[in-house]
């Protein structure tokens, strides 16, 4: 599948590059379509490519020894991934699969490293991304260390709201399924369902299809604080 410079303007990492540079980069990429449910990457893969999600959504997942799928992260249109294997040459550390029909562009390791090393704007954005990931990882570890499943669920809701493009409206678009959400906070789907129902009864949130609207974010934060004491 041919990739165009216009398609790359959707990618956060590349959006500010001059048009000429985007055109040269586009010529070095090859694109693939992935149907919902198919794997883009497998854990242990040794191919070292930088990947750009041009359309659709992907899930980064892993599996427990019992075979239970754990959702680690959701990738949205315009995000990039695979940079760690490009940098250190090690195998992929998780699976990536399409949660909707998606288009992914691939850049080989040699050209990816050239992009990192010779484009200061790209290097700056990557450093900012690494800093963000480290901070989020610390928050995730703190959340999972909490013994209360309800607190973990409510903290995850606040985290998803913080990442949402519609945070000012209190809207969390594209909510994970309850099973996926349960995997994210290490609890059961039934517990997630009960915790969500409690917030709805309290008037803190309301549901609208795959969207949750946080009506009272301060009250949600207060509930987390009180339950954590």
C-alpha positions as CSV (number, residue, x, y, z in Angstrom):
1,X,0.0,0.0,0.0
2,X,1.4,3.4,-1.0
3,X,1.9,6.0,1.7
4,X,1.6,9.7,1.0
5,X,3.0,12.8,2.7
6,X,-0.6,13.9,3.5
7,X,-1.2,10.7,5.4
8,X,1.9,11.3,7.6
9,X,0.6,14.7,8.7
10,X,-1.7,12.8,11.0
11,X,1.2,11.3,12.9
12,X,2.1,13.3,16.0
13,X,5.8,12.6,15.7
14,X,6.0,13.8,12.1
15,X,3.3,16.5,11.8
16,X,5.7,19.4,12.1
17,X,8.2,18.2,9.5
18,X,8.4,20.3,6.2
19,X,6.4,18.9,3.3
20,X,9.5,18.0,1.3
21,X,10.9,15.8,4.2
22,X,7.5,14.2,4.6
23,X,7.5,13.3,0.9
24,X,10.9,11.7,1.1
25,X,9.9,9.8,4.2
26,X,6.7,8.6,2.6
27,X,8.7,7.1,-0.2
28,X,10.6,5.0,2.3
29,X,7.5,3.6,4.0
30,X,5.4,0.6,3.1
31,X,1.8,0.3,4.4
32,X,-0.4,-2.6,5.4
33,X,-4.0,-3.0,6.2
34,X,-5.0,-5.0,9.3
35,X,-8.5,-6.4,9.9
36,X,-10.0,-6.2,13.4
37,X,-8.6,-8.9,15.6
38,X,-5.5,-9.6,13.6
39,X,-2.0,-9.2,15.0
40,X,0.3,-6.4,13.9
41,X,3.2,-7.6,16.0
42,X,4.0,-10.7,18.1
43,X,5.9,-10.8,21.3
44,X,9.4,-12.0,20.6
45,X,9.5,-10.7,17.0
46,X,13.0,-9.6,16.1
47,X,12.1,-7.4,13.2
48,X,13.2,-3.9,14.2
49,X,10.9,-1.4,12.5
50,X,9.3,1.8,13.5
51,X,5.5,1.8,13.0
52,X,3.0,4.5,12.5
53,X,-0.8,4.0,13.0
54,X,-2.4,6.0,10.2
55,X,-6.0,4.9,10.7
56,X,-7.9,2.7,13.3
57,X,-7.0,1.6,16.8
58,X,-4.6,-1.0,18.1
59,X,-4.2,-2.7,21.5
60,X,-0.9,-3.6,23.1
61,X,-1.5,-6.8,25.0
62,X,0.2,-9.6,26.8
63,X,-1.0,-12.9,28.3
64,X,-0.8,-14.5,31.8
65,X,0.5,-18.0,32.3
66,X,-3.2,-19.0,32.5
67,X,-3.8,-17.5,29.1
68,X,-5.8,-14.5,30.2
69,X,-5.3,-11.5,28.0
70,X,-4.1,-8.3,29.7
71,X,-4.6,-5.0,28.0
72,X,-1.5,-2.8,28.5
73,X,-2.2,0.1,26.3
74,X,-4.4,1.4,23.5
75,X,-2.9,3.1,20.4
76,X,-4.9,5.7,18.7
77,X,-4.7,7.1,15.1
78,X,-1.6,9.2,14.7
79,X,0.6,7.4,17.3
80,X,3.8,5.6,16.6
81,X,5.3,2.5,18.2
82,X,8.2,0.0,18.0
83,X,10.9,2.6,18.7
84,X,12.4,0.6,21.6
85,X,13.3,-2.4,19.4
86,X,14.7,0.1,16.8
87,X,16.9,1.7,19.5
88,X,18.2,-1.4,21.4
89,X,17.7,-4.1,18.8
90,X,15.9,-6.4,21.2
91,X,12.8,-8.5,20.5
92,X,9.3,-7.1,20.9
93,X,8.1,-7.2,24.5
94,X,4.4,-7.4,23.8
95,X,1.7,-8.3,21.2
96,X,0.0,-5.6,19.2
97,X,-3.4,-6.4,17.6
98,X,-6.0,-4.4,15.7
99,X,-9.1,-3.5,17.7
100,X,-10.6,-2.0,14.6
101,X,-9.7,-2.2,10.9
102,X,-6.4,-0.3,10.7
103,X,-3.7,0.9,8.4
104,X,-0.1,0.8,9.7
105,X,3.0,2.2,8.0
106,X,6.4,0.5,8.5
107,X,9.9,2.2,8.4
108,X,13.0,0.0,8.5
109,X,15.5,0.3,11.3
110,X,18.3,2.0,9.3
111,X,16.0,4.8,8.1
112,X,14.3,5.1,11.5
113,X,17.7,5.6,13.3
114,X,18.6,8.2,10.6
115,X,15.4,10.0,11.4
116,X,16.1,9.9,15.1
117,X,19.7,11.0,14.9
118,X,19.6,13.6,12.2
119,X,16.3,15.4,12.9
120,X,16.4,17.4,16.2
121,X,12.7,18.0,16.2
122,X,12.0,14.3,16.1
123,X,14.6,13.6,18.9
124,X,13.0,16.2,21.1
125,X,9.5,14.8,20.6
126,X,10.8,11.3,21.4
127,X,12.5,12.4,24.6
128,X,9.3,14.1,25.7
129,X,7.4,10.9,24.9
130,X,9.9,8.8,27.0
131,X,9.5,11.2,29.9
132,X,5.7,10.9,29.7
133,X,5.8,7.1,29.5
134,X,8.1,6.9,32.6
135,X,5.8,9.2,34.6
136,X,2.7,7.2,33.5
137,X,4.4,4.0,34.4
138,X,5.1,5.3,38.0
139,X,1.4,6.2,38.3
140,X,0.4,2.8,37.0
141,X,2.6,1.0,39.5
142,X,1.1,3.1,42.3
143,X,-2.4,2.3,41.1
144,X,-1.9,-1.4,40.9
145,X,-0.3,-1.5,44.3
146,X,-3.6,-0.4,45.8
147,X,-5.4,-3.4,47.4
148,X,-8.9,-2.0,46.6
149,X,-10.2,-3.0,43.2
150,X,-12.7,-0.1,43.3
151,X,-9.9,2.4,43.9
152,X,-7.9,0.9,40.9
153,X,-11.0,1.2,38.7
154,X,-11.7,4.8,39.7
155,X,-8.0,5.8,39.3
156,X,-8.0,4.2,35.8
157,X,-11.1,6.2,34.9
158,X,-9.3,9.4,35.9
159,X,-6.3,8.4,33.9
160,X,-8.4,7.7,30.8
161,X,-10.2,11.1,31.3
162,X,-6.8,12.8,31.5
163,X,-5.7,11.3,28.2
164,X,-9.0,12.0,26.4
165,X,-9.0,14.7,23.7
166,X,-12.4,15.7,25.2
167,X,-11.2,16.0,28.8
168,X,-12.7,19.5,29.2
169,X,-16.1,18.1,28.4
170,X,-15.5,15.2,30.8
171,X,-15.9,12.7,27.9
172,X,-13.9,9.4,27.7
173,X,-14.4,8.2,24.1
174,X,-13.8,4.6,22.9
175,X,-13.9,3.1,26.4
176,X,-12.4,-0.4,26.7
177,X,-14.9,-3.2,27.1
178,X,-15.5,-4.2,30.7
179,X,-13.3,-7.3,30.2
180,X,-10.5,-5.2,28.7
181,X,-10.9,-2.7,31.6
182,X,-10.7,-5.5,34.1
183,X,-7.4,-6.7,32.6
184,X,-6.0,-3.2,32.9
185,X,-6.6,-3.0,36.6
186,X,-6.2,-6.7,37.5
187,X,-9.7,-7.5,38.6
188,X,-12.8,-9.2,37.4
189,X,-15.3,-8.0,34.8
190,X,-18.1,-8.3,37.4
191,X,-16.2,-6.0,39.8
192,X,-15.8,-3.4,37.1
193,X,-19.5,-3.6,36.4
194,X,-20.4,-3.1,40.0
195,X,-18.0,-0.2,40.4
196,X,-19.3,1.6,37.3
197,X,-23.0,1.1,38.5
198,X,-22.1,2.6,41.8
199,X,-20.7,5.8,40.2
200,X,-23.8,6.0,37.9
201,X,-26.1,5.8,41.0
202,X,-24.1,8.5,42.7
203,X,-24.5,10.8,39.7
204,X,-20.7,11.0,39.2
205,X,-20.7,9.5,35.6
206,X,-23.2,8.5,32.9
207,X,-22.8,6.0,30.1
208,X,-23.5,6.7,26.4
209,X,-22.7,3.6,24.2
210,X,-18.8,3.2,24.2
211,X,-18.4,6.6,25.9
212,X,-18.4,7.6,29.6
213,X,-19.1,11.1,30.6
214,X,-17.6,12.1,34.0
215,X,-20.1,14.6,35.3
216,X,-18.3,15.3,38.6
217,X,-14.6,14.7,38.2
218,X,-13.8,16.4,41.6
219,X,-16.3,14.0,43.4
220,X,-14.6,11.1,41.6
221,X,-11.2,12.2,42.9
222,X,-12.8,12.6,46.4
223,X,-14.1,9.1,46.3
224,X,-10.6,7.8,45.4
225,X,-9.1,9.8,48.2
226,X,-11.6,8.6,50.8
227,X,-11.4,4.9,49.8
228,X,-7.5,5.1,49.8
229,X,-7.3,6.3,53.4
